[in-house]
């Protein structure tokens, strides 16, 4: 956890499979958790990404979110999973739909409680998936993650 009372903070870790986080502004605090270990420098496999998306789905389904937000996040996530499971994954479609998941969960995270906790757990996983997607494709998703 990082606490920076006066400005900008950036963290980039590689030993747990990659992850990035940033925060700007006064009195920011950061927490990064990692649940899927990938050796440093190793690219995620398609199967690992599918497992991470399933992990996110389990988290969303078990969270106490507003029903509409939960339904919307699961719909986006389902589309992302289907695109990932193709023989040749459509990474642009995956990124677009994960952007929808991120926007939905980020929106419910503005309220204290379950939504905020869920977003803090899902965000590091999405950051790992952006490595698999590639920076050019994941650009808009990264913008949502670093809001």
LINNOR-V187260 format. One record per backbone hydrogen bond with DSSP energy under -0.5 kcal/mol. NH is the residue of the N-H (numbers start at 0). CO is the residue of the C=O. E is the energy in kcal/mol with one decimal. If there is no record, write none. Layout:
# LINNOR-V187260
nh->NH co->CO e->E
nh->NH co->CO e->E
This chain:
# LINNOR-V187260
nh->1 co->29 e->-1.5
nh->3 co->27 e->-2.3
nh->6 co->3 e->-0.5
nh->8 co->22 e->-2.6
nh->10 co->20 e->-2.8
nh->12 co->18 e->-2.2
nh->16 co->13 e->-1.7
nh->18 co->12 e->-1.0
nh->20 co->10 e->-2.3
nh->22 co->8 e->-2.3
nh->26 co->4 e->-1.1
nh->27 co->3 e->-1.6
nh->27 co->24 e->-0.7
nh->29 co->1 e->-2.4
nh->36 co->34 e->-0.6
nh->41 co->38 e->-2.0
nh->48 co->44 e->-2.0
nh->49 co->45 e->-2.3
nh->50 co->46 e->-2.2
nh->51 co->47 e->-2.3
nh->52 co->48 e->-2.5
nh->53 co->49 e->-2.1
nh->54 co->50 e->-2.1
nh->55 co->51 e->-2.3
nh->56 co->52 e->-2.3
nh->57 co->53 e->-2.3
nh->58 co->54 e->-2.0
nh->59 co->55 e->-2.6
nh->60 co->56 e->-2.8
nh->61 co->57 e->-1.9
nh->62 co->58 e->-1.0
nh->62 co->59 e->-0.6
nh->64 co->62 e->-1.4
nh->69 co->65 e->-2.5
nh->70 co->66 e->-2.5
nh->71 co->67 e->-2.4
nh->72 co->68 e->-2.6
nh->73 co->69 e->-2.3
nh->74 co->70 e->-2.1
nh->75 co->71 e->-2.3
nh->76 co->72 e->-2.4
nh->77 co->73 e->-2.7
nh->78 co->74 e->-1.9
nh->79 co->75 e->-2.2
nh->80 co->76 e->-2.6
nh->81 co->77 e->-2.4
nh->82 co->78 e->-2.1
nh->83 co->79 e->-1.9
nh->84 co->80 e->-2.1
nh->85 co->81 e->-0.6
nh->88 co->86 e->-0.6
nh->89 co->82 e->-1.2
nh->90 co->88 e->-1.4
nh->93 co->89 e->-2.2
nh->94 co->90 e->-2.7
nh->95 co->91 e->-2.3
nh->96 co->92 e->-2.4
nh->97 co->93 e->-2.7
nh->98 co->94 e->-2.0
nh->99 co->95 e->-1.4
nh->100 co->96 e->-2.0
nh->101 co->97 e->-2.9
nh->102 co->98 e->-2.7
nh->103 co->99 e->-2.2
nh->104 co->100 e->-2.9
nh->105 co->101 e->-2.9
nh->106 co->102 e->-2.1
nh->107 co->103 e->-1.8
nh->108 co->104 e->-1.4
nh->109 co->105 e->-0.5
nh->109 co->106 e->-0.9
nh->110 co->107 e->-1.1
nh->115 co->110 e->-0.6
nh->116 co->112 e->-2.2
nh->117 co->113 e->-2.7
nh->118 co->114 e->-2.3
nh->119 co->115 e->-2.0
nh->120 co->116 e->-1.3
nh->120 co->117 e->-0.6
nh->121 co->117 e->-2.5
nh->122 co->118 e->-2.5
nh->123 co->119 e->-0.5
nh->124 co->120 e->-0.6
nh->125 co->121 e->-2.4
nh->126 co->122 e->-2.2
nh->127 co->123 e->-1.5
nh->128 co->124 e->-2.0
nh->129 co->125 e->-1.8
nh->130 co->126 e->-0.9
nh->130 co->127 e->-0.7
nh->131 co->127 e->-1.0
nh->132 co->128 e->-2.2
nh->133 co->129 e->-1.9
nh->137 co->133 e->-2.7
nh->138 co->134 e->-0.8
nh->141 co->137 e->-2.8
nh->142 co->138 e->-1.7
nh->143 co->139 e->-1.5
nh->144 co->140 e->-2.3
nh->145 co->141 e->-1.9
nh->146 co->143 e->-1.3
